[in-house]
Amino acid sequence: MIDLSIFAEKDRRRQLISRYWELSSSGTDFAEPMKQIKEDFGLSRGAILGIVRSGSRAVSKIHMCRCGARKEFDSRKDFRSTPTQKPYVCEECKEDHSAGGQIAKTADDSASESVPTRSGGETPGGEPPVRDNPLVETQLEDLFEAISSSANVEKRASAAEGKEEKRLRQRLRRLARGLSRASRTLERLSHQLDESRQ
């Protein structure tokens, strides 16, 4: 269940890391208790974690995000608290989903607001004109932030290769879908504004 890469150069550290991550035959828990490793190496729990985190990378063999990224464990506690049946979503995809959802939600909220009157005063609902409406301003800020994020991801994808490039390209497609939804909502809002001015 764990795919372990060890970067530490000293044999003693490599041995410590191996023993720390070694699973029992059932694969659901660890072969040795932490207490035994602490006694054998004469180190505190914090010192062991420091060596493990700086000298290795432990990733799940079963938890894979739809973008191809695998769940990385930073401790035994993290391993034990990760449900085996629950689908895994990496942090970048969570951020993309959250940002895309927020962009679309803000745009939809803005579009559902009443449009300004022809005189440019307040809307029938008492809201300020759209150009001064904080919901529209937030939508535009989110849109510009997403555009900037897309440009950064595009730059990283151009420099990446293999799986990393594929993962970044998938992230770009998700960002593009969020931008497209926000753009359609802003266009709808623009049409409503034009109609209200006539």
VONU-861112 format. One record per residue (C-alpha): residue number from 1; residue in three letters; x, y, z. Coordinates in Angstrom, 1 decimal, decimal comma, always signed. Example, Ala and Ser with C-alpha at 12.3 -4.5 7.8 and 13.67 -1.06 7.14 Angstrom:
<rs>
{r 1; "ALA"; {+12,3; -4,5; +7,8}}
{r 2; "SER"; {+13,7; -1,1; +7,1}}
</rs>
This chain:
<rs>
{r 1; "MET"; {+0,0; +0,0; +0,0}}
{r 2; "ILE"; {+3,0; +2,3; +0,3}}
{r 3; "ASP"; {+5,5; +3,1; -2,5}}
{r 4; "LEU"; {+8,6; +4,3; -0,6}}
{r 5; "SER"; {+11,5; +6,3; -2,1}}
{r 6; "ILE"; {+14,5; +6,9; +0,3}}
{r 7; "PHE"; {+16,8; +9,8; -0,4}}
{r 8; "ALA"; {+18,9; +9,7; +2,8}}
{r 9; "GLU"; {+22,5; +8,7; +2,1}}
{r 10; "LYS"; {+23,6; +7,4; +5,5}}
{r 11; "ASP"; {+22,9; +3,7; +6,1}}
{r 12; "ARG"; {+21,6; +4,3; +9,6}}
{r 13; "ARG"; {+19,1; +6,8; +8,4}}
{r 14; "ARG"; {+18,0; +4,6; +5,5}}
{r 15; "GLN"; {+17,5; +1,7; +8,0}}
{r 16; "LEU"; {+15,4; +4,0; +10,3}}
{r 17; "ILE"; {+13,2; +5,1; +7,4}}
{r 18; "SER"; {+12,7; +1,6; +6,1}}
{r 19; "ARG"; {+11,7; +0,3; +9,6}}
{r 20; "TYR"; {+9,4; +3,4; +10,1}}
{r 21; "TRP"; {+7,4; +2,7; +7,0}}
{r 22; "GLU"; {+7,5; -1,1; +6,9}}
{r 23; "LEU"; {+4,0; -2,5; +7,0}}
{r 24; "SER"; {+2,8; -5,7; +8,7}}
{r 25; "SER"; {+1,8; -8,7; +6,5}}
{r 26; "SER"; {-1,8; -7,5; +6,5}}
{r 27; "GLY"; {-0,8; -4,2; +5,1}}
{r 28; "THR"; {-3,1; -2,3; +7,3}}
{r 29; "ASP"; {-0,7; -1,3; +10,1}}
{r 30; "PHE"; {+3,0; -1,1; +10,7}}
{r 31; "ALA"; {+5,4; -4,0; +11,4}}
{r 32; "GLU"; {+7,1; -2,3; +14,4}}
{r 33; "PRO"; {+5,7; +0,0; +17,1}}
{r 34; "MET"; {+7,2; +3,5; +17,2}}
{r 35; "LYS"; {+8,3; +2,8; +20,8}}
{r 36; "GLN"; {+10,7; +0,1; +19,5}}
{r 37; "ILE"; {+12,2; +2,3; +16,8}}
{r 38; "LYS"; {+12,7; +5,1; +19,4}}
{r 39; "GLU"; {+14,5; +2,7; +21,7}}
{r 40; "ASP"; {+16,7; +1,1; +19,0}}
{r 41; "PHE"; {+17,9; +4,4; +17,5}}
{r 42; "GLY"; {+17,8; +6,4; +20,8}}
{r 43; "LEU"; {+15,8; +9,3; +19,2}}
{r 44; "SER"; {+12,7; +11,1; +20,1}}
{r 45; "ARG"; {+9,5; +10,9; +18,0}}
{r 46; "GLY"; {+10,1; +14,4; +16,6}}
{r 47; "ALA"; {+13,7; +13,6; +15,6}}
{r 48; "ILE"; {+12,5; +10,4; +13,8}}
{r 49; "LEU"; {+9,8; +12,3; +12,0}}
{r 50; "GLY"; {+12,3; +14,9; +10,9}}
{r 51; "ILE"; {+14,6; +12,2; +9,4}}
{r 52; "VAL"; {+11,7; +10,4; +7,8}}
{r 53; "ARG"; {+10,3; +13,6; +6,2}}
{r 54; "SER"; {+13,6; +14,9; +5,0}}
{r 55; "GLY"; {+15,0; +11,6; +3,7}}
{r 56; "SER"; {+12,1; +9,9; +2,1}}
{r 57; "ARG"; {+8,8; +10,1; +0,2}}
{r 58; "ALA"; {+6,0; +7,7; +0,9}}
{r 59; "VAL"; {+3,1; +7,6; -1,5}}
{r 60; "SER"; {+0,0; +5,4; -1,6}}
{r 61; "LYS"; {-0,3; +2,7; -4,2}}
{r 62; "ILE"; {-4,1; +2,9; -4,1}}
{r 63; "HIS"; {-5,1; +6,5; -3,5}}
{r 64; "MET"; {-4,8; +8,3; -6,9}}
{r 65; "CYS"; {-6,5; +11,6; -7,9}}
{r 66; "ARG"; {-8,2; +11,9; -11,3}}
{r 67; "CYS"; {-5,3; +14,1; -12,4}}
{r 68; "GLY"; {-2,8; +11,3; -11,7}}
{r 69; "ALA"; {-1,3; +12,6; -8,5}}
{r 70; "ARG"; {-1,0; +10,0; -5,7}}
{r 71; "LYS"; {-1,6; +10,6; -2,0}}
{r 72; "GLU"; {+1,6; +11,4; -0,2}}
{r 73; "PHE"; {+1,9; +10,3; +3,5}}
{r 74; "ASP"; {+3,9; +12,5; +5,8}}
{r 75; "SER"; {+3,6; +10,2; +8,9}}
{r 76; "ARG"; {+2,2; +7,0; +10,2}}
{r 77; "LYS"; {-0,7; +8,9; +11,7}}
{r 78; "ASP"; {-1,5; +10,3; +8,2}}
{r 79; "PHE"; {-1,4; +6,8; +6,8}}
{r 80; "ARG"; {-3,8; +5,4; +9,5}}
{r 81; "SER"; {-6,2; +8,3; +9,1}}
{r 82; "THR"; {-6,6; +8,0; +5,3}}
{r 83; "PRO"; {-9,7; +5,9; +4,5}}
{r 84; "THR"; {-9,0; +3,2; +2,0}}
{r 85; "GLN"; {-12,4; +3,4; +0,3}}
{r 86; "LYS"; {-12,7; +7,1; +0,0}}
{r 87; "PRO"; {-11,8; +8,6; -3,4}}
{r 88; "TYR"; {-8,7; +10,8; -3,2}}
{r 89; "VAL"; {-8,6; +14,4; -4,5}}
{r 90; "CYS"; {-5,2; +16,1; -4,4}}
{r 91; "GLU"; {-4,8; +19,7; -3,0}}
{r 92; "GLU"; {-4,3; +21,3; -6,4}}
{r 93; "CYS"; {-7,6; +19,7; -7,7}}
{r 94; "LYS"; {-9,4; +20,8; -4,5}}
{r 95; "GLU"; {-8,1; +24,4; -5,1}}
{r 96; "ASP"; {-9,1; +24,3; -8,8}}
{r 97; "HIS"; {-12,5; +22,9; -8,0}}
{r 98; "SER"; {-13,0; +25,4; -5,2}}
{r 99; "ALA"; {-11,7; +28,3; -7,3}}
{r 100; "GLY"; {-13,8; +27,3; -10,3}}
{r 101; "GLY"; {-16,9; +26,8; -8,2}}
{r 102; "GLN"; {-16,4; +30,1; -6,5}}
{r 103; "ILE"; {-16,0; +31,9; -9,8}}
{r 104; "ALA"; {-19,1; +30,3; -11,2}}
{r 105; "LYS"; {-21,1; +30,9; -7,9}}
{r 106; "THR"; {-20,1; +34,5; -7,7}}
{r 107; "ALA"; {-20,9; +35,1; -11,3}}
{r 108; "ASP"; {-24,3; +33,4; -10,9}}
{r 109; "ASP"; {-25,0; +35,4; -7,7}}
{r 110; "SER"; {-24,1; +38,6; -9,6}}
{r 111; "ALA"; {-26,3; +37,7; -12,5}}
{r 112; "SER"; {-29,3; +37,0; -10,3}}
{r 113; "GLU"; {-29,0; +40,5; -8,7}}
{r 114; "SER"; {-31,3; +43,1; -10,0}}
{r 115; "VAL"; {-29,8; +45,3; -12,6}}
{r 116; "PRO"; {-29,6; +49,1; -12,1}}
{r 117; "THR"; {-32,4; +51,4; -13,1}}
{r 118; "ARG"; {-32,1; +53,6; -16,2}}
{r 119; "SER"; {-31,4; +56,6; -14,0}}
{r 120; "GLY"; {-28,4; +54,9; -12,6}}
{r 121; "GLY"; {-29,7; +54,9; -9,1}}
{r 122; "GLU"; {-30,2; +51,9; -6,8}}
{r 123; "THR"; {-31,7; +48,7; -8,0}}
{r 124; "PRO"; {-35,2; +47,8; -7,1}}
{r 125; "GLY"; {-33,8; +45,5; -4,4}}
{r 126; "GLY"; {-31,9; +48,4; -2,8}}
{r 127; "GLU"; {-28,5; +47,2; -4,1}}
{r 128; "PRO"; {-26,0; +49,7; -5,5}}
{r 129; "PRO"; {-25,6; +49,9; -9,3}}
{r 130; "VAL"; {-23,8; +47,0; -10,9}}
{r 131; "ARG"; {-20,6; +48,9; -11,5}}
{r 132; "ASP"; {-20,4; +49,6; -7,8}}
{r 133; "ASN"; {-21,8; +46,2; -6,8}}
{r 134; "PRO"; {-19,3; +44,2; -4,6}}
{r 135; "LEU"; {-20,5; +40,9; -6,1}}
{r 136; "VAL"; {-19,6; +42,0; -9,6}}
{r 137; "GLU"; {-16,3; +43,4; -8,4}}
{r 138; "THR"; {-15,6; +40,1; -6,6}}
{r 139; "GLN"; {-16,5; +38,2; -9,8}}
{r 140; "LEU"; {-14,1; +40,2; -11,8}}
{r 141; "GLU"; {-11,3; +39,8; -9,3}}
{r 142; "ASP"; {-11,9; +36,0; -9,3}}
{r 143; "LEU"; {-11,9; +36,0; -13,1}}
{r 144; "PHE"; {-8,6; +37,9; -13,3}}
{r 145; "GLU"; {-7,0; +35,7; -10,6}}
{r 146; "ALA"; {-8,1; +32,6; -12,5}}
{r 147; "ILE"; {-6,6; +34,0; -15,7}}
{r 148; "SER"; {-3,3; +34,7; -13,9}}
{r 149; "SER"; {-3,4; +31,2; -12,4}}
{r 150; "SER"; {-3,9; +29,7; -15,9}}
{r 151; "ALA"; {-0,9; +31,6; -17,2}}
{r 152; "ASN"; {+1,3; +30,3; -14,4}}
{r 153; "VAL"; {+0,1; +26,7; -14,9}}
{r 154; "GLU"; {+0,7; +27,1; -18,7}}
{r 155; "LYS"; {+4,2; +28,3; -18,0}}
{r 156; "ARG"; {+4,9; +25,3; -15,7}}
{r 157; "ALA"; {+3,3; +22,9; -18,1}}
{r 158; "SER"; {+5,6; +24,1; -20,9}}
{r 159; "ALA"; {+8,7; +23,3; -18,8}}
{r 160; "ALA"; {+7,4; +20,0; -17,4}}
{r 161; "GLU"; {+7,6; +16,6; -19,0}}
{r 162; "GLY"; {+5,7; +13,3; -18,8}}
{r 163; "LYS"; {+3,2; +12,8; -16,0}}
{r 164; "GLU"; {+3,7; +16,2; -14,5}}
{r 165; "GLU"; {+3,0; +17,9; -17,9}}
{r 166; "LYS"; {-0,2; +15,7; -18,2}}
{r 167; "ARG"; {-1,3; +16,7; -14,7}}
{r 168; "LEU"; {-0,7; +20,4; -15,4}}
{r 169; "ARG"; {-2,5; +20,2; -18,7}}
{r 170; "GLN"; {-5,5; +18,6; -17,0}}
{r 171; "ARG"; {-5,5; +21,4; -14,5}}
{r 172; "LEU"; {-5,5; +24,0; -17,3}}
{r 173; "ARG"; {-8,5; +22,4; -18,8}}
{r 174; "ARG"; {-10,4; +22,6; -15,5}}
{r 175; "LEU"; {-9,4; +26,2; -15,1}}
{r 176; "ALA"; {-10,6; +26,9; -18,7}}
{r 177; "ARG"; {-14,0; +25,4; -18,0}}
{r 178; "GLY"; {-14,4; +27,6; -14,9}}
{r 179; "LEU"; {-13,3; +30,6; -16,8}}
{r 180; "SER"; {-15,8; +29,7; -19,6}}
{r 181; "ARG"; {-18,7; +29,5; -17,1}}
{r 182; "ALA"; {-17,7; +32,8; -15,5}}
{r 183; "SER"; {-17,4; +34,4; -18,9}}
{r 184; "ARG"; {-20,9; +33,3; -20,0}}
{r 185; "THR"; {-22,4; +34,6; -16,7}}
{r 186; "LEU"; {-20,6; +38,0; -17,2}}
{r 187; "GLU"; {-21,9; +38,1; -20,8}}
{r 188; "ARG"; {-25,5; +37,4; -19,5}}
{r 189; "LEU"; {-25,0; +40,2; -16,9}}
{r 190; "SER"; {-23,8; +42,6; -19,6}}
{r 191; "HIS"; {-26,9; +41,9; -21,7}}
{r 192; "GLN"; {-29,1; +42,6; -18,8}}
{r 193; "LEU"; {-27,3; +45,9; -18,2}}
{r 194; "ASP"; {-27,7; +46,9; -21,9}}
{r 195; "GLU"; {-31,4; +46,1; -21,7}}
{r 196; "SER"; {-31,9; +48,1; -18,5}}
{r 197; "ARG"; {-30,3; +51,2; -20,1}}
{r 198; "GLN"; {-32,7; +51,2; -23,1}}
</rs>
